[in-house]
Each structure stands twice: as structure tokens, then as C-alpha cells.
Amino acid sequence: MLLSAVSGSSRRRRPHPQHAEAGNRRGPRRSGPLTGAALASGGIAIFVPPSALAVLVASIAQVDVGAMLIAILPLGACLALAHATVIVLPNPRSRQ
């Protein structure tokens, strides 16, 4: 329960083997070029307030929750910039 609250997942969203089999029956998926970026951006949510993980860590470490949320803002900005850079920069292998 705590893990699902911190990670933002729920029991309904967990992967299940039947879901994978149903996808294979429908045929191959055609994913867009930003599918990986959309999946990777879920990591940014940990560093963007209000973050349940930051509140939990601040509570365990007995530090000010507001200070913790302010402290993780630069980390979230750096991670967002890194994701944007990877998305915008062209892949050198795709030119071949």
C-alpha cells in the first residue's frame, strides 16, 4: 500500500500476463517516437512537488517537509532538462 502511494501506481495498473497476451493477439504495436520519453518522464514526478516520496523521506529523516520540497526542485529541473536534451538531440545512427 505504501509503495503504491509513493510510486503513484495502483492495483488496477499493475502489469498482468493476460494483458501482454491480449496485446500480442491484436498484432504488433506501432509505438511513436516519443513513447520511451513518455515512459521515462515518470521518473520526473518523484522530484516535482508535491511528491509523496519527498514527504515520506522528510518525515523519516525528521527534517522540514517544506525545505525538502524546495530542495528537490533543482533536481527535478535538471532531470527534466536531461530528458528534453535526449529527446531533442537527433540520434546519429538514424541518419545512416
Protein Blocks (a to p, Z undefined) as FASTA:
>chain_A
ZZmmmnopafklpccfklmmmmmmnopcdddfklmmmmmmmmmmmmpccdfklmmmmmmn
opafklmmmmmmmmmmmmmmmmmmmmmpccfklmZZ
